[in-house]
Amino acid sequence: MQMVRRMSLLKLTSQLECYITPHLTKSKKQKVINNLDYSRKKTYDYDRTSTLFGVPLDLLTKLNGHPLPQQIMAALDYIVSNGAETEGVFRVAGSTKRIKELKRKASTAEEAMSYDGVPIQDVASLVKEYFRDIPGRLFTSRMTEAAVLTCVFMPEELQMQALQHLMLLLPDENRETVFCILGFLHTVSQWSAKTKMDIHNLAVVFAPTLFAIMSPSELPSNGHTSPPNSRKLKGNKKKADYDENAIAISALALMITNIDDLHRVPLDTLMISLHSSSNPLDFTETAHINDIGKDLDGVGDYVSYVEFCMQGMMKEHNSGYKNGWLPVSTPHSCEVSRKKVRDGHQLQLWRGVTEVPASPKDIQQRILRERSMWDDQLVTATTLEELDDRTEVYQYVCATTPSQPNRESVVLRSWLNRDDINIIMATSVRHPKASRGTGVVITELATRYVVESLGPSLSRLTLIVRHDLCGRSVNFYKSHGPWCVSQVCRIRNSFISQSAR
C-alpha cells in the first residue's frame, strides 16, 4: 500500500502541476502540492468527554475496530429500510428537540441502538450532524482543495482518475468512511422518483457536510455580488472565478455516480507500484500449506513450523514479555503493548492481556470452536482440513463497514496444552480447498494466544497479533492494533455474559 500511495501522489502531483499552473500563483500552487503529502497527518482538538459526535476517526477505530460507529451504521440501515418513500429525505429537517434526545441516546448507547418508530427526518438529521461534526471534515481541507481544483481545471476524461488517486491519499479511516457514505448515498439516489432526492440534490445537501467548505448558512452576508466563498485566479484567461461550494457539489455528485470506479486503483498505478517496490515485503504473500516450514531448513513441513512457533512463543512468555515491549494507552479494559520486529516488515507486534473468569480448557474451546460467541463480525467459519489431532487449516470471513468488502482469512492453526498453560498459534496459508469470495484476503503474519491458569475458573489470557489487512497504510495500524488485541476483552466478556444468564 505504501508504494501505491507514493505512485498516486506522484501521478496526481504531475497532473495538478500541468493543469493548475496557468491559473495559480507559484506560492499557491506549491502549497496545494505540498498539502497532498499524506505523511503529514494533522491532529484535531475535540471534546474528550464525547464518545461519538466530534470524535476523531482514528480514535473511533481504536475503540471499535472501524471508523464508523455502530450507532451511525444502524441509522444508515434504518434509512435504507424505511426511507424509500419519504419525500425530501435529508432535505427536510427533523425536530430539533427529538434530534437532541436521539443524539444523547446514541452517545450513551453501548450497543447499536434501535431507531424503530423514529421519524425518518430525525434519523437523517442525526446522520448529517454526525458527519458535520467529524473533526476536519471527512474530506480534509487539504484534500477538499485538491478535489475542487481537479474538477475546475482538469479535462473531464482525467477527473475520475485524479479522484481515484486522491482517495488513496486520504487517511485510511477517512477513506473507509467515505466509501461507506458514498455507497449509502448511491442507494438513496435510486429512490429519487418518490423522494425527489436525486444524486445532485443529495450532493447539494452533503457537500458542505463532507467537504471542508462553508455551507450556505455559514457564509457571511457581506453584500458581495459574487459568491463569498469564491476563489480568485491569476490571469483570469481560461476560467472565471469559481464558487468552491458549487464545484464541491459537482465533485461529490461525480463520486456518487461513479462509486464502483472510485473503489479501484488505476491499473497503471498498480502495475508500476508492483514493479517499483524495492522491498518485497511491501506486498505480503502467504505460503502454500505444502511449502510451510521449508524456509526453516529447506526440507521442513507444517510440523516443524508449528514447533518453531510454539518454542518461540514459550520463550517470549517465559521472559515475561520484557524484551522490546512498549506499553500503549488504550480505552479498552486490558493491558496493551507493542513491539517492533527487526525482519524488514513495517508492521509491529501488538499484545493484549486480561484476566478471564474461566479455565484454560474452556477458553481454548471458546477460541477454537465458539468464535461466534465473542466475534460479532463473524460471517462464516469452517475447518478445511484436519492435519493431526491438534492442527488444522481453518477459514473464516468477517464483515466490516457497509459498502466495504468482507475480510477473509485462511490459517494454519495448532494448539498445545502443557500443565497450566495452553498455547494457540495461527498463521496465514494458501490451501486448495479454500473458497474465494468477493472479500479482501488478510494476512495473519502471527496470531498467538497464551492461556495461563491463575486458579479455579480464573486465567490470564494473552493475545499477540501481527495482521496485514491489505490496502492500509502503516499509520492505520496504530489505531487498529489496540482494537485487534482488545479481542481478549470480548472473549472475557462472553464468559461474564454467560455467567449472568
Buried (B, 14 or more C-beta within 10 A) or exposed (E): BBBBBBBBBBBBBEBBEEBBEBBBEEEBBEEBBEBBEBEEEEEBEBEEEEBBBBBBBBBBBBBBBBBBBBBBBBBBBBBBEBBBEBEBBBBBEBEEEBBEEBBEBBBEBEEBBEBEEBBBBBBBBBBBBBBBBBBBBBBBBBBBBBBBBBBBBBEEEBBBBBBBBBBBBBBBBBBBBBBBBBBBBBBBBEBBEEBEBBBBBBBBBBBBBBBBBBBEEEBEEEEEEEBBBBBEBBEEEEBEEBBBBBBBBBBBBBBBBBBEEBBBBBEEBBEBBEEEBEEEBBBBEBBEBEBBBBEEEEEBBBBBBBBBBBEEBBEBBEEEBEEEBEEBEBEBEBBBBBBEBEEEBBBBBBBBBBBBBBBBEBBBEBBBEEBEBBBEEBBEBEBBBEBEEEBBBBBBBBBBBBBBBBBBBBBBBBBBBEEEBBBBBBBBBBBEEBEEBEBBBBBBBBBBBBBBBEEEEEBBBBBBBBBBBEBBBEBBBBBBBBBBBBBBBBBBBBBEEEEEE
